[in-house]
């Protein structure tokens, strides 16, 4: 299901905030919402390069920073952006429309755990996700539903993310993600439990984050 009303200068029901420049594109963020972070930029760069015609899926796209960045750097890529939060999803769709990218980026309002019902195995060459970092039940939850969902694993954690990604990338695709370094062993174990092997692992110095690429199969790093 799509979200919002594409093409409108202001998104109904959503208070718009700062504007981020992404190459030739402009990304409008949600006022008071989760802002674009360095993590999203690190992950977008980590995913590159993309092959010509790659089918990319961004899980938890927020306002579509990663899709816009990848569209800038890889003009031949086809990108699907998934977001469960209605407000962020509406802004993501508006950002895609106002930048003239509707033919290259599709925005879907959905729970990522339902994606295997929508897409056949191996539907994507690349899955990318900058997920919420806080486990459900840990820390203080924001009273704002959208902000809480952006920061806490309220709609599935690492185990579900890798299981769904394994289905979506099939035997030949790859999945890239970013997580706090303190969760490294847990996240690796979740990937391996989903029959995914670590092919690349990078620690982003000074950020407390690591970036990981996995593919189907055994072995890995």
Order of alpha helices (4+ residues) and beta strands (2+ residues): beta-beta-alpha-beta-alpha-beta-alpha-beta-alpha-beta-alpha-alpha-beta-alpha-beta-beta
